[in-house]
């Protein structure tokens, strides 16, 4: 499946921030972080979109964003990467990282209120 056109529409052209999760089916930490990301999206009342990418099946996109560690989360806002997270994070640590990512952005208050 050609994910690039979908990626461009759903991530680069998105009006809301997007958390792009690069993972792989064989990656245990990737599977562990997925429910955390889903919960964060729910707690933020879907003000943030989630977009998952199988890094093994999308090598060109993975290479373009220099994905060398799984899981990797790229936070996009207005079509550009504003934050990068590599490896497995606990929920509270992920919140702190996202607060830093959105500092000064429209969601900073929403995320700060969830701690």
N, C-alpha and C positions, 0 to 999 in steps of 0.2 A: 504494500500500500504506500502511495506517495504521501508522506506526512508533511512535506514542506509547504504545499499550498494551504493545508489545514492549519499548520503552525503559523503561517503568515497572517491568516485571517483571525484565528482564535487567540493568538499571543501578541504578535507585533502590531495588529490593528485594534486591539482590545481597548475599550474605554475605561476598564477597571484594571487594577493591578492583577498580575497573573503569577502564580507559583508554578514553575515548570519543574517537574520531578523527573529526572533522568534515572532510570533503573533498569533492571533485567530480571527475568523470571527466576534465574538461579541465585539471585542476590538476596540472602536472608535479611540483612539490614534494610534493604529496599522494601521488602514486604512488611517489616516491622514499622516503618515510618509512615506507610500509607494511611492507616487508621488515624494517626496523629494529625496528618494533613487534612483528612476529611473532617475530623472534629473541629480543627481550627477554622475551616471554611464555614462550618455550621455555626460556630460561636460568633463568627464575624458577620452573621446574617448574609452570607454569600456576597459580601462586598469584595471578596477576592475570588478569582477563578483558579481552579486547579487544572493543570494540563500534564498528563503523564506521557513520557516517551520511553519506549524500549530502546535503550542505547545500542544493543546488539543489532537491531533491525534498522537502525537509523544512524549508520556510521558517519555519513557525511555531515549531518546535523550535529552529532556528538563531537566530531572533529572541529566543526566551525566554532563551537562554544568551548573547545578545549576540555572536554569531559575526560578525566583520567581516573576519577574515583567515583564509586557508586555506593550509596546514592549521592547525587548532586542535585541541589535545588537552586534554580536561578529565579530571582524575583525580577519580573519585568514590570516596568511602568512606562506608558507612552512609547512602547516599542524598543526600549533599551533596558539592559541589565542594570539594576540598581543595587543588587546584593547577590552574593554567592555563598552557599552553604555546602560543605562537602562532608560526607560521612553521616553517621547516625547521631541524632540529637534526642535528648529527653524532652518531654513536652515543655517543661518550664524553661529549659535552655533555648528551645526553638522560639518560644514567645519572646525571650530577651533579644534574640537575633533579629526577629521580625520587627520588634520595636525599633531597633537600630536601623533596619532597612527602611522603615517608613517614617523615620524621624523627619519632621517637616512636611511629610506628605499627608494627604487627606485622611488616611487610616490610622495615624499615630495615636489619636485619642481613643479610637475604638479598641486598639490593641492594648493600650495602657490600662484601660478600664477592666480588662479581663484577668489581670494578674491576681 
